[in-house]
Amino acid sequence: MEIHQVTHQLILTSRLDDLGHLPVKVLKSVSGGTAAALDPIGCKVGEWVFTIANSAARTASGDDRYLTDLTISGIIDNWSLDVDKD
C-alpha cells in the first residue's frame, strides 16, 4: 500500500472493455510521483487515499477481470505531510 493525494479525474472518451467503467483518478505520491488509478470508492480531488498495487489491485477494484495495476482502496481522514515528520 502507498499513500497518494488525488489531483484530478481523467475523462476517458474510449477505453478497453476489460478496464471496466470505474472512474480513473490522477494521483500524486508523497514522494512527488504521478500515477493513475481506478477509483471504486468515489474519492474527491484533494483527498488523501491509500492504494493497492500490482495483481492485488484487480481484486481491490471489485472485479478480477479489470486491467489495472493501481486501485484506490480507502480515503484517509486527517492526513497531512507533517504526520510523516513526527
LUMMIPA-805820 format. One line per field, with one value per residue: x, y, z of N, C-alpha, C, CB in turn; residue in three letters. Coordinates in pm, 1 decimal, always signed. Glycine has a CB too. Layout:
residues N
n_u = [X	...]
n_v = [Y	...]
n_w = [Z	...]
ca_u = [X	...]
ca_v = [Y	...]
ca_w = [Z	...]
c_u = [X	...]
c_v = [Y	...]
c_w = [Z	...]
cb_u = [X	...]
cb_v = [Y	...]
cb_w = [Z	...]
r = [ala	...]
END
This chain:
residues 86
n_u = [+83.7	+34.5	+50.1	-133.2	-227.6	-525.6	-532.8	-675.3	-956.7	-950.6	-1089.0	-1213.9	-1270.7	-1283.0	-1227.5	-1077.8	-1286.4	-1222.0	-1119.6	-1320.3	-1579.1	-1516.9	-1438.4	-1137.6	-862.9	-614.0	-316.4	-95.9	+202.7	+343.7	+614.0	+624.9	+577.3	+368.5	+63.2	-193.2	-509.5	-769.4	-1086.7	-1288.6	-1427.3	-1507.6	-1364.3	-1265.3	-1116.8	-819.3	-834.3	-664.4	-550.4	-522.6	-355.4	-369.1	-149.5	-29.9	-99.0	-290.2	-439.1	-634.8	-819.8	-890.4	-1028.6	-1276.0	-1341.6	-1183.8	-1125.9	-1071.1	-836.9	-594.5	-329.8	-321.9	-524.5	-749.7	-812.4	-903.1	-1004.9	-820.0	-856.7	-783.5	-507.4	-185.3	+116.4	+286.1	+247.9	+419.4	+660.2	+674.6]
n_v = [-117.6	+228.7	+582.5	+844.5	+1161.3	+1280.9	+1440.9	+1510.8	+1409.7	+1179.9	+1204.7	+975.2	+913.2	+684.7	+342.2	+22.5	-266.0	-438.9	-271.7	-180.9	+32.2	+213.2	+524.6	+702.8	+825.0	+1080.6	+1071.7	+1200.0	+1107.1	+1082.0	+1114.5	+1265.2	+1162.9	+1079.9	+912.3	+700.6	+572.9	+328.0	+408.4	+279.4	+369.2	+634.7	+885.8	+1231.3	+1520.8	+1637.0	+1481.7	+1256.9	+932.5	+571.9	+327.9	+20.6	-191.9	-361.8	-710.4	-745.4	-517.4	-558.6	-727.0	-553.3	-363.5	-466.1	-642.7	-905.9	-923.1	-672.7	-465.9	-342.9	-185.9	-35.3	+62.3	+267.7	+237.3	+329.1	+617.7	+856.5	+1004.3	+1317.2	+1358.1	+1481.6	+1606.9	+1666.1	+1472.7	+1266.4	+1357.5	+1328.4]
n_w = [+0.0	-59.5	+0.2	-145.6	-299.2	-440.1	-747.8	-981.0	-1192.3	-1458.6	-1780.8	-1990.4	-2320.8	-2461.0	-2395.4	-2315.7	-2291.1	-2083.4	-1892.6	-1745.6	-1602.7	-1409.6	-1240.6	-1324.4	-1155.4	-1117.9	-940.4	-689.4	-544.4	-210.9	-237.0	-463.5	-717.5	-1007.2	-1079.4	-1222.8	-1127.8	-1078.4	-937.6	-723.3	-500.7	-500.0	-447.4	-383.6	-544.6	-396.5	-168.7	+52.7	-5.4	+22.0	-169.6	-354.9	-518.6	-818.6	-883.6	-682.6	-704.1	-893.5	-764.8	-556.7	-700.6	-734.0	-929.7	-1063.5	-1331.6	-1433.4	-1594.9	-1433.3	-1252.8	-1031.7	-767.9	-594.2	-255.1	-12.2	+178.8	+350.8	+662.6	+817.2	+737.4	+677.9	+526.8	+733.0	+924.2	+865.1	+969.3	+1243.2]
ca_u = [+0.0	+104.5	-36.5	-136.1	-331.0	-597.2	-514.5	-791.6	-1015.8	-931.0	-1208.7	-1176.0	-1377.0	-1282.1	-1142.8	-1096.2	-1394.0	-1165.2	-1082.6	-1440.1	-1633.9	-1488.6	-1364.2	-991.9	-812.3	-470.8	-268.6	+41.1	+253.3	+411.7	+747.5	+612.6	+547.1	+231.4	+9.9	-336.8	-565.8	-914.4	-1145.1	-1418.3	-1490.9	-1562.3	-1293.8	-1270.6	-989.7	-763.4	-834.0	-553.3	-601.4	-421.1	-374.7	-317.8	-85.5	+4.9	-210.0	-393.5	-521.2	-751.0	-915.7	-936.4	-1120.1	-1408.0	-1358.5	-1051.1	-1106.1	-1029.3	-695.0	-540.5	-216.1	-332.8	-663.4	-771.2	-881.0	-955.7	-982.1	-755.8	-902.4	-685.7	-370.2	-107.0	+255.6	+351.1	+234.2	+540.3	+776.3	+667.9]
ca_v = [+0.0	+355.6	+698.6	+940.8	+1264.2	+1289.3	+1572.8	+1533.0	+1291.6	+1167.5	+1179.1	+884.9	+902.9	+547.1	+253.7	-120.6	-322.7	-501.1	-169.8	-153.7	+166.9	+288.9	+648.8	+696.9	+946.1	+1107.6	+1078.2	+1243.6	+1033.3	+1160.7	+1143.9	+1357.7	+1094.8	+1085.9	+783.2	+694.2	+456.8	+310.0	+458.3	+217.9	+422.0	+768.1	+992.0	+1365.2	+1591.2	+1689.9	+1382.8	+1162.8	+795.9	+467.2	+249.9	-115.8	-203.8	-488.5	-802.9	-723.9	-404.0	-611.1	-771.0	-434.2	-287.7	-527.5	-739.3	-955.1	-913.5	-537.9	-449.5	-231.7	-212.7	+53.3	+87.7	+342.2	+142.8	+392.9	+760.3	+879.8	+1124.8	+1390.1	+1331.1	+1589.4	+1565.4	+1684.7	+1348.0	+1189.5	+1413.1	+1306.0]
ca_w = [+0.0	-64.8	+21.4	-255.7	-295.9	-567.4	-808.4	-1066.9	-1254.9	-1602.8	-1860.2	-2098.5	-2420.9	-2509.9	-2314.9	-2333.4	-2209.7	-1963.5	-1794.8	-1667.3	-1615.6	-1287.7	-1263.7	-1317.5	-1090.9	-1122.2	-803.1	-662.0	-428.2	-108.5	-289.0	-576.0	-843.7	-1057.3	-1121.4	-1249.6	-1058.2	-1076.1	-813.1	-695.7	-379.5	-522.8	-374.5	-442.8	-562.2	-272.9	-60.8	+67.0	-18.7	+11.7	-291.1	-362.2	-649.7	-882.6	-907.0	-580.6	-746.7	-965.9	-662.7	-485.5	-786.9	-726.6	-1037.7	-1101.0	-1476.4	-1471.0	-1624.9	-1356.7	-1164.5	-916.1	-729.0	-469.9	-166.9	+107.2	+198.8	+480.2	+732.9	+899.1	+695.2	+617.6	+512.3	+861.7	+1001.3	+837.6	+1036.9	+1388.3]
c_u = [+88.1	+3.7	-20.3	-239.2	-393.3	-580.3	-626.4	-842.1	-985.1	-1065.7	-1163.8	-1292.0	-1387.2	-1190.6	-1171.7	-1210.0	-1341.2	-1111.6	-1202.3	-1486.2	-1617.5	-1418.5	-1213.7	-943.0	-661.2	-426.7	-126.0	+86.3	+321.2	+550.7	+745.4	+582.5	+399.6	+189.0	-138.4	-389.1	-716.2	-966.6	-1282.9	-1491.4	-1542.6	-1495.1	-1296.0	-1130.0	-947.2	-757.6	-707.8	-611.6	-487.5	-458.1	-315.8	-269.1	-69.9	-116.1	-321.1	-485.2	-645.2	-859.0	-973.6	-1034.9	-1261.6	-1434.0	-1219.3	-1022.9	-1058.6	-878.7	-643.1	-422.5	-220.2	-479.6	-666.4	-857.7	-934.6	-920.8	-927.2	-808.5	-786.2	-541.7	-308.2	+36.5	+332.2	+345.2	+359.8	+659.5	+776.2	+764.7]
c_v = [+123.8	+468.6	+795.1	+1049.8	+1272.1	+1430.8	+1608.0	+1402.3	+1294.2	+1141.1	+1097.1	+872.7	+762.6	+465.7	+108.9	-169.1	-379.1	-400.9	-136.2	-10.3	+246.9	+419.3	+624.6	+830.3	+957.0	+1134.1	+1131.6	+1171.3	+1128.9	+1200.9	+1233.6	+1294.6	+1105.7	+947.5	+798.4	+565.6	+449.7	+351.5	+397.0	+278.2	+564.9	+879.5	+1122.3	+1422.7	+1652.2	+1589.5	+1298.4	+1022.7	+696.9	+379.0	+109.7	-137.0	-348.4	-580.5	-787.8	-607.1	-448.6	-655.6	-650.2	-352.0	-343.6	-630.5	-781.8	-946.7	-774.8	-531.4	-324.3	-276.8	-123.5	+85.2	+164.8	+255.5	+203.8	+539.8	+778.9	+1010.2	+1185.6	+1358.6	+1460.4	+1540.5	+1580.8	+1560.2	+1264.1	+1233.6	+1392.6	+1199.1]
c_w = [+0.0	-47.1	-95.0	-225.9	-435.1	-623.0	-905.9	-1126.0	-1403.7	-1668.5	-1980.3	-2196.8	-2478.0	-2420.1	-2347.9	-2243.7	-2078.4	-1862.8	-1706.0	-1686.4	-1487.6	-1323.4	-1251.5	-1261.7	-1110.0	-979.8	-798.3	-536.6	-331.0	-158.0	-412.8	-710.1	-880.5	-1104.7	-1153.1	-1187.2	-1078.5	-939.0	-788.0	-576.3	-393.4	-444.7	-453.5	-456.5	-428.9	-159.5	-65.3	+69.4	-4.9	-106.3	-275.7	-505.2	-693.7	-894.4	-803.8	-616.8	-822.0	-867.4	-589.8	-568.5	-783.7	-834.7	-1085.8	-1250.5	-1519.9	-1490.8	-1553.4	-1272.5	-1041.3	-890.5	-598.0	-379.9	-38.9	+111.4	+339.7	+539.7	+810.2	+864.5	+643.0	+608.0	+641.9	+948.8	+985.8	+922.3	+1187.6	+1433.0]
cb_u = [-95.2	+182.3	-3.9	-168.7	-272.4	-749.2	-381.0	-757.2	-1169.3	-829.7	-1281.0	-1135.8	-1353.4	-1235.9	-1163.9	-965.4	-1467.0	-1055.5	-1030.4	-1414.8	-1780.5	-1402.1	-1409.0	-928.5	-847.6	-436.3	-275.9	+51.0	+351.8	+421.9	+818.5	+735.5	+586.9	+218.6	+32.2	-367.8	-533.2	-953.6	-1155.5	-1399.9	-1393.9	-1705.3	-1148.3	-1358.7	-1001.3	-842.0	-957.8	-469.1	-673.2	-410.2	-311.2	-427.7	+49.8	+115.7	-159.4	-328.6	-439.9	-709.8	-848.2	-817.7	-1068.8	-1512.2	-1443.6	-1035.8	-1235.2	-1072.7	-671.2	-648.4	-84.2	-251.3	-742.6	-838.6	-789.1	-903.9	-1113.9	-600.6	-1020.5	-708.2	-365.8	-116.9	+323.3	+288.3	+109.7	+575.4	+785.4	+527.2]
cb_v = [-0.1	+370.7	+769.1	+870.0	+1403.6	+1253.4	+1578.7	+1631.2	+1285.4	+1054.1	+1313.4	+745.3	+1002.4	+539.4	+279.1	-197.1	-431.8	-594.8	-42.8	-181.3	+160.6	+205.7	+758.0	+666.9	+946.6	+1228.7	+940.3	+1400.2	+922.5	+1081.2	+1015.1	+1434.2	+948.2	+1189.7	+675.2	+699.6	+462.5	+162.1	+611.1	+71.8	+416.3	+767.7	+950.3	+1459.0	+1701.2	+1807.0	+1292.8	+1191.4	+776.6	+383.6	+321.3	-222.3	-137.0	-558.2	-945.6	-698.5	-310.3	-729.1	-867.5	-347.8	-287.2	-422.5	-679.0	-1097.1	-948.0	-436.6	-439.7	-170.3	-192.4	+183.6	-44.8	+482.8	+32.5	+324.2	+843.4	+884.5	+1092.2	+1360.1	+1219.4	+1723.0	+1644.9	+1800.0	+1267.4	+1200.7	+1557.8	+1267.4]
cb_w = [+120.8	-198.0	+156.1	-390.4	-251.3	-549.7	-879.8	-1179.0	-1230.2	-1636.4	-1904.2	-2043.0	-2533.3	-2659.2	-2164.8	-2302.4	-2287.4	-2002.4	-1865.6	-1519.6	-1653.6	-1189.7	-1163.9	-1458.6	-940.4	-1216.8	-737.2	-645.1	-472.1	+24.3	-321.8	-588.2	-835.0	-1172.2	-1011.8	-1404.1	-908.2	-1108.4	-817.0	-672.9	-266.1	-490.2	-345.4	-357.7	-672.1	-229.4	-69.6	+196.3	-153.9	+144.5	-411.0	-321.5	-647.5	-804.7	-906.5	-444.2	-833.4	-1057.4	-561.7	-446.4	-929.9	-733.9	-1155.7	-1056.1	-1548.5	-1365.0	-1779.1	-1268.0	-1239.4	-938.1	-715.7	-496.5	-132.0	+230.8	+177.2	+465.7	+828.7	+1043.5	+586.2	+701.0	+402.9	+934.3	+955.5	+691.7	+1007.7	+1429.8]
r = [met	glu	ile	his	gln	val	thr	his	gln	leu	ile	leu	thr	ser	arg	leu	asp	asp	leu	gly	his	leu	pro	val	lys	val	leu	lys	ser	val	ser	gly	gly	thr	ala	ala	ala	leu	asp	pro	ile	gly	cys	lys	val	gly	glu	trp	val	phe	thr	ile	ala	asn	ser	ala	ala	arg	thr	ala	ser	gly	asp	asp	arg	tyr	leu	thr	asp	leu	thr	ile	ser	gly	ile	ile	asp	asn	trp	ser	leu	asp	val	asp	lys	asp]
END
